[in-house]
Amino acid sequence: MAAVGQSKFFFLYSEFLDRPWPFPAYVVGGSALGYLVFVYGFCAATRPTSPAAVQRAQTLRYWHNIALMLFSLVSFVATFYHLFESGELFSLNAMVCNPVPMWLWNLNLAFTLSKIWEWADTMFLVWFKGTKDLQFLHVYHHTTTFWLYLHMTTLPGMLKMGILLNGLVHTLMYAHYAWPFPKKLVPFITLSQIAQLLFVTYVWSITPGTCGGRLGEFPSEHPFDFVTPYCFVPVYIIFFVKFFVERFLLGKKKGTKKE
């Protein structure tokens, strides 16, 4: 099956979709700004007020969670199948360095775009609770995730692990949102997210030294692109750990979250 060539990277600050700087910066910066406008403008202005409107919103949220659970599950299973069939599931070097089949690359584009679909998570929180209860972790996570996934598409191992691990975590998370799990199981969703973030940071870090060639030159040729995930993911990790400790170890009152 055809694989995506290595002639150029998918997203760079210097070029994206054959458009030079500053267009790529407009895309990622605009997505972050667009989320904030969506949340604090549109969502805040359209909160349902009548009982019938609230009921419709609750039904919409239920099916939103089921749809994202199914999409995440399909993405996880498809990626797991590829890694198993190709032998990459049992070879870190192969997983990190082997090119990506075209079908998986296209699936990743859909998965990346789903990060905008996930903005609806915040919409429902605002509709039912207002903006004052939104936590920093939730807002920062959604503001930057689409931006982050565009960068992750540039390295094959990160593309695969992004779909595999995040697909699994989101399958669990949206299933829990639709049909709440027993309380004893809920902490494992947050733990799985923390583990995912730690592992993808490791994969991102080892790719240049493991693969060499163009991938090995990526940090020196595109330093800002290589550094960007380190600006986002460690923040996620710190605040997920903080959330886990406060909620599950110290037993503080549950607040708005994004697992």
RAKAUR-V77806 format. One record per residue. SS is DSSP state (alpha for helix, beta for strand, coil for the rest). OMEGA is omega in radians with two decimals (* if undefined). D_LAST is the distance of its C-alpha to the last C-alpha in whole Angstrom. Layout:
BEGIN
ss->SS omega->OMEGA d_last->D_LAST
ss->SS omega->OMEGA d_last->D_LAST
END
This chain:
BEGIN
ss->coil omega->-3.08 d_last->35
ss->coil omega->3.11 d_last->35
ss->beta omega->3.11 d_last->32
ss->coil omega->-3.13 d_last->31
ss->coil omega->-3.11 d_last->34
ss->coil omega->-3.06 d_last->33
ss->coil omega->3.13 d_last->36
ss->coil omega->3.11 d_last->33
ss->coil omega->-3.05 d_last->30
ss->coil omega->-3.11 d_last->27
ss->beta omega->3.00 d_last->26
ss->coil omega->3.05 d_last->28
ss->coil omega->-3.11 d_last->28
ss->coil omega->-3.10 d_last->32
ss->beta omega->3.07 d_last->32
ss->beta omega->-3.11 d_last->30
ss->coil omega->3.13 d_last->31
ss->coil omega->3.07 d_last->35
ss->beta omega->-3.08 d_last->34
ss->beta omega->3.00 d_last->35
ss->coil omega->0.22 d_last->33
ss->coil omega->-3.09 d_last->32
ss->alpha omega->3.13 d_last->31
ss->alpha omega->3.11 d_last->28
ss->alpha omega->3.09 d_last->27
ss->alpha omega->-3.12 d_last->28
ss->alpha omega->-3.07 d_last->25
ss->alpha omega->3.09 d_last->22
ss->alpha omega->3.12 d_last->23
ss->alpha omega->3.12 d_last->24
ss->alpha omega->3.12 d_last->21
ss->alpha omega->3.11 d_last->19
ss->alpha omega->3.14 d_last->22
ss->alpha omega->3.10 d_last->21
ss->alpha omega->-3.11 d_last->18
ss->alpha omega->3.08 d_last->19
ss->alpha omega->3.12 d_last->22
ss->alpha omega->-3.05 d_last->20
ss->alpha omega->-3.00 d_last->18
ss->alpha omega->3.07 d_last->21
ss->alpha omega->-3.05 d_last->24
ss->alpha omega->-3.05 d_last->23
ss->alpha omega->-3.14 d_last->21
ss->alpha omega->-3.09 d_last->22
ss->alpha omega->-3.04 d_last->26
ss->coil omega->3.13 d_last->25
ss->coil omega->3.13 d_last->23
ss->coil omega->-3.09 d_last->25
ss->coil omega->-3.12 d_last->28
ss->coil omega->3.10 d_last->30
ss->alpha omega->-3.14 d_last->29
ss->alpha omega->3.13 d_last->29
ss->alpha omega->3.10 d_last->27
ss->alpha omega->3.12 d_last->24
ss->alpha omega->3.10 d_last->25
ss->alpha omega->3.13 d_last->25
ss->alpha omega->3.11 d_last->21
ss->alpha omega->3.09 d_last->20
ss->alpha omega->3.12 d_last->21
ss->alpha omega->3.11 d_last->20
ss->alpha omega->3.14 d_last->16
ss->alpha omega->-3.11 d_last->17
ss->alpha omega->3.01 d_last->18
ss->alpha omega->3.13 d_last->16
ss->alpha omega->3.13 d_last->13
ss->alpha omega->-3.13 d_last->16
ss->alpha omega->3.13 d_last->17
ss->alpha omega->3.05 d_last->14
ss->alpha omega->-3.11 d_last->13
ss->alpha omega->3.10 d_last->17
ss->alpha omega->3.13 d_last->17
ss->alpha omega->3.14 d_last->14
ss->alpha omega->3.11 d_last->16
ss->alpha omega->3.14 d_last->19
ss->alpha omega->3.12 d_last->18
ss->alpha omega->-3.09 d_last->17
ss->alpha omega->-3.13 d_last->20
ss->alpha omega->3.14 d_last->22
ss->alpha omega->3.09 d_last->21
ss->alpha omega->3.13 d_last->22
ss->alpha omega->3.13 d_last->25
ss->alpha omega->-3.10 d_last->26
ss->alpha omega->3.12 d_last->25
ss->alpha omega->-3.10 d_last->27
ss->alpha omega->-3.09 d_last->30
ss->alpha omega->-3.09 d_last->31
ss->coil omega->-3.12 d_last->30
ss->alpha omega->3.14 d_last->27
ss->alpha omega->-3.08 d_last->25
ss->alpha omega->3.13 d_last->28
ss->coil omega->-3.12 d_last->29
ss->alpha omega->-3.12 d_last->26
ss->alpha omega->3.14 d_last->29
ss->alpha omega->3.14 d_last->29
ss->alpha omega->-3.07 d_last->26
ss->alpha omega->-2.93 d_last->26
ss->alpha omega->-3.07 d_last->29
ss->coil omega->3.10 d_last->30
ss->coil omega->-3.03 d_last->30
ss->coil omega->3.06 d_last->28
ss->beta omega->-3.08 d_last->29
ss->alpha omega->-3.12 d_last->30
ss->alpha omega->3.14 d_last->28
ss->alpha omega->3.09 d_last->25
ss->alpha omega->3.10 d_last->25
ss->alpha omega->3.07 d_last->25
ss->alpha omega->3.13 d_last->22
ss->alpha omega->3.09 d_last->20
ss->alpha omega->3.09 d_last->22
ss->alpha omega->-3.13 d_last->20
ss->alpha omega->3.10 d_last->17
ss->alpha omega->3.11 d_last->17
ss->alpha omega->3.13 d_last->18
ss->alpha omega->3.09 d_last->16
ss->alpha omega->3.01 d_last->13
ss->alpha omega->3.03 d_last->16
ss->alpha omega->-3.11 d_last->16
ss->coil omega->3.05 d_last->12
ss->alpha omega->3.11 d_last->13
ss->alpha omega->3.04 d_last->14
ss->alpha omega->-3.14 d_last->11
ss->alpha omega->3.13 d_last->12
ss->alpha omega->-3.12 d_last->16
ss->alpha omega->3.08 d_last->15
ss->alpha omega->3.14 d_last->14
ss->alpha omega->-3.13 d_last->17
ss->alpha omega->-3.05 d_last->19
ss->alpha omega->-3.06 d_last->18
ss->alpha omega->-3.07 d_last->18
ss->coil omega->-3.07 d_last->19
ss->coil omega->-3.03 d_last->18
ss->coil omega->-3.12 d_last->19
ss->coil omega->3.14 d_last->16
ss->coil omega->3.12 d_last->13
ss->coil omega->-3.14 d_last->12
ss->alpha omega->-3.12 d_last->13
ss->alpha omega->-3.11 d_last->9
ss->alpha omega->-3.07 d_last->8
ss->alpha omega->-3.12 d_last->12
ss->alpha omega->-3.14 d_last->12
ss->alpha omega->-3.09 d_last->9
ss->alpha omega->3.13 d_last->11
ss->alpha omega->-2.98 d_last->14
ss->alpha omega->-3.00 d_last->14
ss->alpha omega->3.10 d_last->13
ss->alpha omega->3.07 d_last->16
ss->alpha omega->-3.12 d_last->18
ss->alpha omega->-3.08 d_last->16
ss->alpha omega->3.02 d_last->17
ss->alpha omega->3.10 d_last->20
ss->alpha omega->-3.10 d_last->21
ss->alpha omega->-3.14 d_last->19
ss->coil omega->-3.09 d_last->22
ss->coil omega->-3.10 d_last->25
ss->coil omega->-3.01 d_last->24
ss->alpha omega->-3.14 d_last->25
ss->alpha omega->3.13 d_last->23
ss->alpha omega->3.09 d_last->20
ss->alpha omega->-3.11 d_last->20
ss->alpha omega->-3.10 d_last->20
ss->alpha omega->3.10 d_last->17
ss->alpha omega->3.14 d_last->15
ss->alpha omega->-3.06 d_last->16
ss->alpha omega->-3.02 d_last->16
ss->alpha omega->3.13 d_last->13
ss->alpha omega->3.07 d_last->11
ss->alpha omega->3.12 d_last->12
ss->alpha omega->-3.13 d_last->12
ss->alpha omega->-3.11 d_last->8
ss->alpha omega->3.00 d_last->8
ss->alpha omega->3.12 d_last->11
ss->alpha omega->-3.04 d_last->10
ss->alpha omega->-3.11 d_last->7
ss->alpha omega->3.00 d_last->10
ss->alpha omega->3.10 d_last->12
ss->alpha omega->3.11 d_last->11
ss->alpha omega->-3.14 d_last->11
ss->alpha omega->-3.10 d_last->14
ss->coil omega->-3.02 d_last->15
ss->coil omega->3.12 d_last->14
ss->coil omega->2.96 d_last->14
ss->coil omega->-3.04 d_last->16
ss->alpha omega->-3.10 d_last->15
ss->alpha omega->-3.11 d_last->16
ss->alpha omega->-3.04 d_last->14
ss->alpha omega->3.14 d_last->10
ss->alpha omega->-3.11 d_last->10
ss->alpha omega->3.05 d_last->10
ss->alpha omega->3.12 d_last->7
ss->alpha omega->3.10 d_last->6
ss->alpha omega->3.13 d_last->9
ss->alpha omega->3.09 d_last->9
ss->alpha omega->3.11 d_last->7
ss->alpha omega->3.13 d_last->9
ss->alpha omega->3.10 d_last->12
ss->alpha omega->-3.10 d_last->11
ss->alpha omega->3.10 d_last->11
ss->alpha omega->-3.08 d_last->14
ss->alpha omega->-3.13 d_last->16
ss->alpha omega->3.03 d_last->16
ss->alpha omega->3.09 d_last->17
ss->alpha omega->-3.14 d_last->20
ss->alpha omega->3.11 d_last->21
ss->alpha omega->-3.06 d_last->21
ss->alpha omega->-3.06 d_last->23
ss->alpha omega->-3.04 d_last->26
ss->alpha omega->-3.11 d_last->26
ss->alpha omega->-3.11 d_last->29
ss->alpha omega->-3.12 d_last->31
ss->alpha omega->-2.98 d_last->31
ss->alpha omega->-3.10 d_last->32
ss->coil omega->3.11 d_last->34
ss->alpha omega->3.13 d_last->36
ss->alpha omega->3.13 d_last->34
ss->alpha omega->3.10 d_last->31
ss->alpha omega->-3.13 d_last->32
ss->alpha omega->-3.06 d_last->34
ss->alpha omega->-3.12 d_last->31
ss->alpha omega->-3.10 d_last->30
ss->alpha omega->-3.12 d_last->33
ss->alpha omega->-3.09 d_last->34
ss->coil omega->-3.01 d_last->31
ss->alpha omega->-3.11 d_last->29
ss->alpha omega->3.09 d_last->27
ss->alpha omega->-3.13 d_last->25
ss->alpha omega->-3.08 d_last->25
ss->alpha omega->-3.03 d_last->24
ss->alpha omega->3.13 d_last->21
ss->alpha omega->3.09 d_last->18
ss->alpha omega->3.06 d_last->19
ss->alpha omega->-3.06 d_last->19
ss->alpha omega->-2.94 d_last->15
ss->alpha omega->3.10 d_last->13
ss->alpha omega->3.08 d_last->15
ss->alpha omega->3.07 d_last->14
ss->alpha omega->-3.06 d_last->10
ss->alpha omega->-3.11 d_last->11
ss->alpha omega->-3.06 d_last->13
ss->alpha omega->2.99 d_last->11
ss->alpha omega->3.10 d_last->8
ss->alpha omega->3.10 d_last->11
ss->alpha omega->3.13 d_last->12
ss->alpha omega->-3.12 d_last->10
ss->alpha omega->-3.12 d_last->10
ss->alpha omega->-3.09 d_last->14
ss->alpha omega->-3.07 d_last->14
ss->alpha omega->-2.96 d_last->12
ss->alpha omega->3.14 d_last->13
ss->alpha omega->3.14 d_last->16
ss->coil omega->3.06 d_last->18
ss->coil omega->3.11 d_last->17
ss->coil omega->-3.08 d_last->17
ss->coil omega->3.11 d_last->16
ss->coil omega->3.10 d_last->13
ss->coil omega->3.10 d_last->12
ss->coil omega->-3.08 d_last->10
ss->coil omega->2.97 d_last->6
ss->coil omega->-3.10 d_last->4
ss->coil omega->* d_last->0
END
